[in-house]
Amino acid sequence: MGRKKTFALDYHLMLAPGILLLVLFSVVPMFGIVIAFQQYSPGRGIFHSEWTGLDNIRYMFQLRDSGLIFRNTLFIAIMKIVGNLAVPIVFALLLNELRMRLFKRIVQTVVYLPHFLSWVILAGILTDILGYKGLVNQLLSVFDIEPILFFASNKWFPAILIGSEVWKEFGFNTIVFLAALAGISPALYEAAALDGAGRWQRLRHVTLPGMIPVIVLLATLGLGNVLNAGFDQVFNLYNPVVYESGDIIDTYVYRSGLMDAQYGLATAVGLLKSVVSFVLIICSYVLASRFANYRIF
């Protein structure tokens, strides 16, 4: 009995640093939520700033930009979720058909590398490729085509955000689907082959059904991130010219709070996003539990 208590104490001590960091950086800062209901002034502080109730939230919905940033966030985030499911699934299926193990591992490693690069580095790479004097425009000039201002076009900028996000993460997501493919029993393929099923029929009736639980799980969990369109990526790539198509909730909060000193408004927008994200996360775990038998507790 004493031995078990010692083990339990060891485990709690091992968790203590992580719990302490969680409390310091995630729980304690939640006290700042009250700024959303104040006319906050740094000179007066939280305890002496004027209390305004729901005025900041009402003002948020009256702004002309509020609808725009929510639409941009939803569109960019949803398209990223779709892309980060569709592209890795197709790539995993193609990679799974390769019989040359060495080549398969090399390809898997190469496509996995962008996952480890920060958006600061990737933004520089994308600028060199898609900038006004970048590689793409240099190739277009060879065919006497006018240069395209990719980073100053509201038509192209959302596609750049979605495409670069998929390019960065599809290698990592491919590993998840390759693990799902590895979990399918070879006996099913052998039985299908004995029944005369061709490669496409085995793909349709064995491979895809075996991947469905993982696809459903990742899709439902992705629902919780539907308001997270990627601050790091957008912040490093956007500019005032493409605010119309690229401005999202997180970048709007950054500009309103830190640059324009509208602390109450920025906190109100961030609070609304957090509440909606919290509800969506709960819904996603309920759906994951129901359709993919996934449970945390």
C-alpha positions in Angstrom: 0.0 0.0 0.0 2.8 2.4 0.9 4.6 1.5 -2.3 1.5 2.5 -4.3 1.3 5.8 -2.5 4.9 6.5 -3.2 4.3 5.9 -7.0 1.3 8.2 -6.9 3.3 10.9 -5.2 6.1 10.5 -7.9 3.5 10.8 -10.7 2.1 14.0 -9.1 5.5 15.5 -8.7 6.3 14.7 -12.3 3.1 16.6 -13.4 3.6 19.5 -11.1 5.8 21.7 -13.4 3.3 21.3 -16.3 0.4 22.1 -14.0 2.2 25.1 -12.6 2.9 26.4 -16.1 -0.7 25.8 -17.1 -2.0 27.7 -14.1 0.4 30.6 -14.6 -0.1 31.1 -18.4 -3.6 29.8 -19.0 -5.7 30.1 -15.8 -4.4 33.3 -14.1 -4.6 35.4 -17.3 -8.3 34.6 -17.6 -8.8 37.3 -14.9 -8.2 39.8 -17.7 -11.5 38.8 -19.3 -13.1 41.6 -17.2 -11.5 44.1 -19.6 -14.1 43.1 -22.2 -16.7 44.8 -19.9 -14.7 47.9 -19.1 -13.5 51.1 -20.7 -10.0 49.9 -19.8 -7.3 52.4 -19.2 -3.7 51.2 -18.5 -3.2 54.1 -16.2 -6.1 53.2 -14.0 -5.7 49.5 -14.2 -8.3 46.8 -14.1 -9.6 47.7 -10.6 -10.2 51.4 -11.3 -11.3 51.4 -15.0 -14.9 52.4 -15.8 -17.3 49.5 -16.0 -19.3 49.5 -19.2 -21.1 46.2 -19.1 -21.9 44.8 -22.6 -21.1 48.1 -24.5 -17.9 46.7 -26.0 -19.8 43.6 -27.3 -22.6 45.7 -28.7 -20.1 48.0 -30.4 -18.3 45.0 -31.8 -21.4 43.9 -33.7 -22.1 47.4 -35.0 -18.7 47.6 -36.6 -18.6 47.3 -40.4 -15.5 45.1 -40.1 -17.0 42.6 -37.7 -18.9 40.6 -40.2 -16.0 40.6 -42.6 -13.4 39.2 -40.2 -15.8 36.5 -39.0 -16.6 35.5 -42.7 -12.9 35.5 -43.5 -12.0 33.4 -40.5 -14.7 30.8 -41.2 -13.9 30.5 -44.9 -10.1 30.2 -44.4 -10.4 27.9 -41.4 -13.0 25.6 -43.0 -11.0 25.4 -46.3 -7.9 24.6 -44.3 -9.7 21.7 -42.5 -11.0 20.3 -45.8 -7.6 20.6 -47.5 -5.8 19.1 -44.5 -8.1 16.1 -44.8 -8.4 15.6 -48.6 -4.8 16.1 -49.6 -3.2 13.8 -47.0 -5.8 11.1 -47.7 -5.0 11.0 -51.4 -1.2 11.3 -50.8 -1.3 8.5 -48.2 -3.2 6.2 -50.6 -0.7 6.9 -53.4 2.3 6.5 -51.0 0.8 3.2 -49.7 0.9 1.8 -53.2 4.6 2.2 -53.5 6.6 -1.0 -53.2 10.1 0.5 -53.0 10.5 1.0 -49.2 13.6 3.3 -49.5 12.0 5.6 -52.0 8.8 5.6 -49.9 10.6 6.7 -46.8 12.6 9.4 -48.6 9.4 10.9 -50.0 7.7 10.7 -46.6 10.6 12.5 -45.0 10.8 15.2 -47.6 7.1 16.1 -47.4 7.2 16.0 -43.6 10.0 18.6 -43.3 7.9 21.8 -43.8 6.0 20.9 -40.7 9.1 21.8 -38.6 9.6 25.3 -40.2 8.2 28.4 -38.6 5.9 30.7 -40.6 8.6 33.4 -40.4 10.9 31.2 -42.5 8.0 30.0 -44.8 6.8 33.5 -45.3 10.3 34.4 -46.7 10.3 31.3 -48.9 6.8 32.2 -50.3 7.8 35.8 -50.9 10.8 34.6 -53.0 8.5 32.3 -55.0 5.4 34.5 -55.3 6.7 38.0 -54.9 6.7 40.6 -57.7 10.2 39.6 -58.7 9.8 36.0 -57.5 10.3 32.8 -59.3 6.7 32.4 -60.6 6.6 35.9 -62.1 10.0 35.4 -63.7 8.6 32.3 -65.4 5.5 34.2 -66.5 7.7 36.9 -68.0 9.3 34.3 -70.2 5.9 33.9 -71.9 5.3 37.6 -72.0 2.7 37.5 -69.2 2.3 40.4 -66.9 3.5 39.9 -63.3 0.8 39.0 -60.8 0.8 40.8 -57.4 -0.1 37.7 -55.4 0.3 39.4 -52.0 -1.7 42.4 -53.0 -4.6 40.6 -54.6 -7.8 39.8 -52.6 -8.4 37.2 -55.2 -5.2 35.3 -54.8 -4.4 35.9 -51.1 -6.9 33.4 -49.5 -5.7 30.7 -51.9 -2.1 31.4 -50.8 -3.1 31.0 -47.2 -5.0 27.8 -47.7 -2.4 26.3 -50.2 0.6 27.1 -48.0 -1.1 25.7 -44.9 -1.8 22.4 -46.7 1.7 22.3 -48.1 3.2 22.8 -44.6 1.0 20.2 -42.8 0.0 17.5 -45.2 3.2 15.6 -44.7 2.5 15.4 -40.9 -1.2 14.5 -41.5 -0.2 11.8 -44.1 1.6 9.9 -41.3 -1.7 9.6 -39.4 -3.5 8.1 -42.4 -0.5 5.8 -43.2 -0.9 4.5 -39.6 -4.6 3.9 -40.3 -3.7 2.0 -43.5 -1.2 -0.1 -41.5 -4.0 -1.1 -39.2 -6.1 -2.7 -41.9 -5.8 -6.5 -41.8 -3.9 -7.9 -44.9 -6.4 -10.8 -44.7 -9.1 -8.5 -46.0 -7.1 -7.7 -49.1 -6.3 -11.4 -49.6 -10.0 -12.3 -49.3 -11.0 -9.5 -51.7 -8.3 -10.6 -54.2 -9.6 -14.2 -54.0 -13.1 -12.9 -54.8 -11.7 -11.3 -58.0 -11.6 -7.7 -56.8 -9.2 -5.5 -58.7 -7.0 -2.7 -57.2 -9.6 0.0 -57.5 -12.3 -2.3 -56.0 -10.0 -3.2 -53.1 -9.4 0.5 -52.6 -13.1 1.2 -52.6 -14.4 -1.7 -50.5 -11.4 -2.4 -48.1 -9.0 0.6 -47.9 -11.5 3.5 -47.7 -13.9 1.8 -45.2 -10.8 1.0 -43.0 -9.8 4.7 -43.0 -13.3 6.0 -42.3 -13.0 6.0 -38.4 -9.8 8.1 -38.6 -11.2 10.4 -41.2 -14.4 11.0 -39.1 -12.3 11.5 -35.9 -10.0 14.1 -37.5 -13.0 15.9 -39.2 -15.0 16.1 -35.9 -11.9 17.2 -33.9 -11.2 19.8 -36.6 -14.6 21.4 -35.8 -13.1 22.8 -32.6 -10.5 24.8 -34.7 -13.0 26.3 -37.1 -12.3 29.8 -35.7 -8.6 29.3 -35.6 -7.5 30.4 -39.1 -3.8 30.7 -38.1 -2.5 34.0 -36.7 1.2 33.3 -37.3 0.7 32.5 -40.9 -1.6 35.4 -41.7 0.4 37.9 -39.7 3.6 37.1 -41.6 2.0 37.2 -45.0 -0.7 39.8 -45.0 -0.7 43.6 -45.5 -3.3 46.4 -45.5 -4.1 45.8 -49.1 -5.5 42.4 -48.5 -7.3 43.0 -45.2 -10.6 42.6 -47.1 -9.9 38.9 -47.8 -7.2 38.0 -45.3 -8.0 39.7 -42.0 -9.1 37.2 -39.4 -10.2 37.4 -35.8 -6.8 37.0 -34.3 -5.1 39.6 -36.4 -8.0 42.0 -35.9 -7.6 41.6 -32.1 -3.9 42.2 -32.4 -4.3 45.4 -34.3 -7.2 46.7 -32.2 -5.7 45.9 -28.9 -2.0 46.5 -29.3 -1.8 49.0 -32.1 -5.0 51.0 -31.7 -5.2 50.7 -27.9 -8.8 49.6 -28.0 -8.3 47.1 -25.2 -11.9 46.5 -24.3 -13.0 45.9 -27.9 -10.1 43.6 -28.6 -10.8 41.6 -25.4 -14.5 41.4 -26.3 -13.7 40.0 -29.7 -11.3 37.5 -28.3 -13.7 36.5 -25.6 -16.5 35.9 -28.1 -14.1 33.7 -30.2 -13.1 31.7 -27.1 -16.7 31.1 -26.0 -17.7 29.9 -29.5 -14.5 27.8 -29.8 -15.2 26.2 -26.4 -18.8 25.2 -27.5 -17.5 23.9 -30.8 -14.8 21.8 -29.0 -17.4 20.2 -26.8 -19.6 19.5 -29.8 -16.6 18.0 -31.7 -15.8 15.6 -28.8 -19.4 14.6 -28.5 -19.5 13.8 -32.3 -16.1 12.0 -32.1 -17.4 9.9 -29.2 -20.6 9.0 -31.1 -19.2 8.4 -34.6 -15.6 7.4 -34.0 -15.8 5.9 -30.5 -13.1 8.5 -29.3 -13.1 9.5 -25.7 -10.7 11.4 -23.5 -12.2 10.5 -20.2 
